[in-house]
């Protein structure tokens, strides 16, 4: 039986790719788990669009401070040297190109890197929010998917998005419970594949053509 990666496994794999000293925005939801998976001896600065730099791991429930939250209103911790500022200054950082990596969730990602992550059919439409600024202003955009396919079995990685777009050709890398996929000018390139999963099986769960790296790394659930 093939065991997909857990959400913590995905977050750990994402954290392993962040370079030393990078400024990283963590989106609402799944990306926040990355804060709990910083590799020992590594340092990168986590940013929240509501005006925080230097976020640490999530607090224990008993230690949560209702006045210390991220953009999704989740309790967070702040590391020594962390700072607080107005959200207008926070968006000046984003729009000024000072965020090295923006990590977000998604409903769909297209083969060319288009991203749809803010509206679903039949749902009350929210505002696109800060994601629009993040995908336009960050130097790299990485997407985390808790499941490679949606609950109805439809692919999340598709040839062309049919949901309202957040940004055009903005995604650089996709992390899912089955694979790590780079968005390249030549198309989607699988660099990591879940142990026991064949390329053909991953392709069957993907709505766009995949290429596979010659030395594709193996992902293992913990």
C-alpha positions as CSV (number, residue, x, y, z in Angstrom):
1,X,0.0,0.0,0.0
2,X,1.3,3.4,-1.0
3,X,1.2,6.0,1.9
4,X,1.0,9.7,0.7
5,X,2.9,12.4,2.5
6,X,1.2,13.9,5.5
7,X,0.8,17.7,5.7
8,X,3.7,17.8,8.1
9,X,5.8,15.8,5.6
10,X,5.0,18.3,2.9
11,X,5.8,21.2,5.1
12,X,9.2,19.5,6.0
13,X,10.0,19.1,2.3
14,X,9.2,22.7,1.6
15,X,11.3,24.0,4.5
16,X,14.2,21.9,3.2
17,X,14.2,24.0,0.0
18,X,14.3,27.4,1.6
19,X,17.7,29.0,1.4
20,X,19.5,30.4,4.4
21,X,18.6,34.0,5.2
22,X,15.5,34.1,2.9
23,X,12.5,36.3,3.6
24,X,9.5,34.0,3.3
25,X,5.7,34.8,3.4
26,X,3.6,32.0,4.7
27,X,0.0,32.0,3.4
28,X,-3.1,31.1,5.4
29,X,-3.7,27.4,6.2
30,X,-1.3,24.7,5.1
31,X,1.7,26.9,4.5
32,X,1.7,27.9,8.2
33,X,3.0,24.4,9.0
34,X,6.3,25.3,7.5
35,X,7.0,27.4,10.6
36,X,7.1,24.2,12.6
37,X,9.6,22.5,10.3
38,X,12.6,24.8,10.2
39,X,15.7,22.5,9.9
40,X,18.1,22.6,12.8
41,X,20.9,25.2,12.3
42,X,19.1,27.0,9.5
43,X,17.6,30.5,9.7
44,X,15.1,32.2,7.4
45,X,12.8,35.0,8.3
46,X,9.1,34.3,8.2
47,X,6.7,37.2,7.2
48,X,3.0,37.6,7.7
49,X,1.1,40.2,5.6
50,X,-0.7,41.7,8.6
51,X,2.7,43.1,9.8
52,X,5.1,40.5,11.3
53,X,8.7,39.6,10.6
54,X,10.4,36.8,12.5
55,X,7.5,34.4,13.2
56,X,8.4,31.2,15.0
57,X,6.6,27.8,15.4
58,X,3.0,27.7,16.4
59,X,2.5,28.1,20.2
60,X,1.0,25.4,22.5
61,X,-2.7,26.1,23.1
62,X,-2.1,27.2,26.7
63,X,0.6,29.7,25.6
64,X,-1.4,31.3,22.7
65,X,-1.6,35.1,22.8
66,X,-4.8,36.4,21.2
67,X,-3.0,39.6,20.3
68,X,-0.2,37.8,18.4
69,X,-1.8,36.3,15.3
70,X,-1.0,35.9,11.6
71,X,-3.1,37.1,8.6
72,X,-5.4,34.1,9.1
73,X,-6.0,35.0,12.7
74,X,-4.1,31.9,13.9
75,X,-1.9,32.3,17.0
76,X,1.8,32.5,16.3
77,X,5.0,33.0,18.2
78,X,7.7,35.7,17.5
79,X,11.4,34.9,17.6
80,X,14.1,37.1,19.2
81,X,14.7,40.1,16.9
82,X,11.2,39.8,15.4
83,X,9.3,43.0,14.6
84,X,5.7,44.4,14.2
85,X,4.6,47.1,11.8
86,X,1.6,48.5,10.0
87,X,0.1,46.3,7.3
88,X,0.7,49.1,4.8
89,X,4.4,48.8,5.5
90,X,4.0,45.0,5.1
91,X,2.5,45.4,1.7
92,X,5.2,47.8,0.7
93,X,7.7,45.0,1.4
94,X,5.6,42.6,-0.8
95,X,5.0,45.1,-3.6
96,X,8.6,46.3,-3.5
97,X,10.0,42.8,-4.2
98,X,11.5,42.2,-0.8
99,X,9.9,38.8,-0.2
100,X,12.1,36.0,-1.6
101,X,9.5,33.2,-1.4
102,X,5.7,33.3,-1.1
103,X,4.2,30.0,-0.1
104,X,0.4,29.6,-0.7
105,X,-2.3,27.0,-1.0
106,X,-4.3,26.5,-4.2
107,X,-7.4,25.1,-5.8
108,X,-5.8,24.9,-9.3
109,X,-2.4,25.4,-10.9
110,X,-2.0,25.5,-14.7
111,X,0.9,24.1,-16.7
112,X,2.1,27.6,-17.4
113,X,2.1,28.6,-13.7
114,X,-1.3,30.3,-13.6
115,X,-2.7,30.2,-10.0
116,X,-6.4,30.0,-8.8
117,X,-6.7,30.0,-5.0
118,X,-9.5,32.3,-3.9
119,X,-12.9,31.2,-5.3
120,X,-14.8,28.0,-5.9
121,X,-18.0,27.5,-7.9
122,X,-21.2,28.1,-5.9
123,X,-19.3,29.5,-2.9
124,X,-19.9,33.0,-1.6
125,X,-17.1,34.9,-3.3
126,X,-14.5,36.3,-0.9
127,X,-12.0,39.0,-1.9
128,X,-8.8,37.8,-3.6
129,X,-7.0,39.5,-0.7
130,X,-3.2,39.8,-0.3
131,X,-2.5,36.7,-2.5
132,X,-2.8,38.9,-5.6
133,X,0.0,41.1,-4.3
134,X,2.1,38.2,-3.1
135,X,2.2,36.3,-6.4
136,X,3.0,39.5,-8.2
137,X,5.7,40.8,-5.8
138,X,7.5,37.8,-4.5
139,X,10.7,36.6,-6.2
140,X,9.4,33.0,-6.1
141,X,6.0,31.5,-5.6
142,X,5.6,27.9,-4.2
143,X,2.3,26.2,-3.8
144,X,1.4,23.5,-1.3
145,X,-1.3,20.9,-1.9
146,X,-2.5,18.7,0.9
147,X,-3.9,16.4,-1.8
148,X,-2.7,16.2,-5.4
149,X,-6.4,15.8,-6.5
150,X,-9.5,17.5,-5.2
151,X,-12.1,15.8,-3.0
152,X,-14.2,15.0,-6.1
153,X,-11.2,13.3,-7.8
154,X,-10.6,16.1,-10.2
155,X,-6.9,17.2,-10.8
156,X,-5.7,20.3,-9.1
157,X,-2.7,20.5,-11.5
158,X,-4.3,21.2,-14.9
159,X,-3.5,22.3,-18.4
160,X,-5.6,25.5,-18.0
161,X,-7.4,26.8,-14.9
162,X,-11.2,27.2,-15.1
163,X,-11.5,29.0,-11.7
164,X,-11.0,32.7,-11.1
165,X,-7.3,33.5,-11.3
166,X,-5.1,34.9,-8.6
167,X,-2.1,35.5,-10.8
168,X,-0.8,34.7,-14.3
169,X,2.2,32.5,-14.9
170,X,3.4,33.1,-11.3
171,X,3.9,29.6,-9.8
172,X,7.5,28.3,-9.7
173,X,7.1,25.1,-7.8
174,X,4.3,22.7,-6.6
175,X,4.5,20.5,-3.5
176,X,1.8,17.8,-3.0
177,X,1.3,14.6,-1.1
178,X,2.6,12.7,-4.2
179,X,5.3,14.8,-5.8
180,X,7.3,18.0,-6.2
181,X,6.9,19.6,-9.6
182,X,8.8,22.6,-11.0
183,X,7.0,24.9,-13.5
184,X,9.5,25.4,-16.3
185,X,9.4,27.1,-19.7
186,X,9.3,23.6,-21.2
187,X,6.4,22.5,-19.0
188,X,5.9,20.7,-15.7
189,X,9.0,18.8,-14.5
190,X,8.6,16.2,-11.7
191,X,11.7,16.4,-9.5
192,X,10.5,14.2,-6.5
193,X,8.1,11.3,-6.7
194,X,6.4,9.4,-3.8
195,X,8.0,6.0,-3.1
196,X,6.1,3.2,-4.8
197,X,4.2,5.6,-7.1
198,X,4.8,5.1,-10.8
199,X,5.2,8.1,-13.2
200,X,2.1,6.7,-15.1
201,X,0.0,6.7,-11.9
202,X,1.0,10.4,-11.1
203,X,0.2,11.4,-14.7
204,X,-3.2,9.8,-14.4
205,X,-3.9,12.1,-11.4
206,X,-2.7,15.2,-13.2
207,X,-4.6,17.2,-15.8
208,X,-1.5,18.4,-17.7
209,X,1.5,16.7,-19.3
210,X,4.3,15.9,-17.0
211,X,8.0,15.4,-17.6
212,X,10.2,13.5,-15.1
213,X,13.7,14.5,-14.1
214,X,16.4,11.9,-15.0
215,X,17.5,11.7,-11.4
216,X,14.0,12.0,-9.8
217,X,14.3,12.0,-6.0
218,X,12.2,9.7,-3.8
219,X,9.7,11.1,-1.3
220,X,8.9,8.9,1.7
221,X,6.1,9.4,4.3
222,X,7.2,9.4,7.9
